[in-house]
Amino acid sequence: AVAAESGAGVVWRIERDVLARTVSAVVDHGSSYEVPFGGRATEHYTGRVSVDERNFAQHARASAEFTLAWPQTAVRATAELDFRATETDFEVDLVVEAAEGDEPISRRHWAQVIPRQLG
């Protein structure tokens, strides 16, 4: 087992794309642990937040997956977020899905453009 403080298996970095003139923060981490009745929980999170240095437009993409598994069954929930902040709007796109084993149970999708009210 790896101690939580070690940082092994965790991505947390800053990237600079000189040609595209963007700066990004990138994360990728997760864990797995035992749960009652002989089960196992697994979590995995990824994300990237970028800023365009020319106009300060921002873009974020993130995902989260949570799985609970026992010898008899497994359930999984996932969420995918795509967010953009432009000069005029906030654009939000979110998809949440749930499954039992390999069978989808539910899927919800939200998409909205929210006008920025600056000054």
C-alpha positions, -999 to +999 in steps of 0.1 A: +000+000+000+012+035-008+008+062+019-016+090+009+012+116+016+036+100-010+018+114-041+024+081-060-001+077-088-012+114-085-009+138-114-009+175-105+009+197-129+010+230-147+015+230-185+024+259-208+017+257-245+039+284-260+024+282-295-013+281-284-005+307-257-024+287-230-016+277-195-033+246-180-036+229-146-040+191-150-050+166-123-055+129-124-059+108-092-080+081-076-081+054-050-095+020-042-105+007-008-126-020+009-163-014+018-186-035+040-199-069+030-168-079+009-170-050-015-146-026-030-150+011-039-129+028-066-128+065-073-111+082-102-109+119-110-094+138-139-094+174-149-079+202-170-084+239-166-069+261-193-066+299-197-059+315-231-032+342-224-044+363-253-080+369-242-082+351-208-109+327-221-112+297-198-120+261-205-124+233-180-130+196-186-134+172-157-146+137-151-154+116-120-161+079-117-172+061-086-176+023-086-189+000-058-183-037-065-192-069-047-189-105-059-226-104-069-229-071-086-213-037-093-227-002-097-210+028-113-217+065-115-198+088-138-199+126-144-184+145-173-182+183-172-172+207-200-172+244-190-161+274-210-160+311-200-159+334-230-160+371-230-198+371-232-210+337-218-205+308-194-211+276-213-219+245-192-223+209-204-227+181-178-235+144-183-242+121-154-246+083-159-253+054-137-249+017-145-253-017-129-227-040-142-225-032-179-261-022-181-269+016-182-296+026-156-298+063-160-284+092-180-289+129-175-276+157-197-276+194-188-264+221-212-268+258-206-254+291-218-254+317-191-247+353-202-219+370-183-230+402-166-198+420-162-197+455-147 
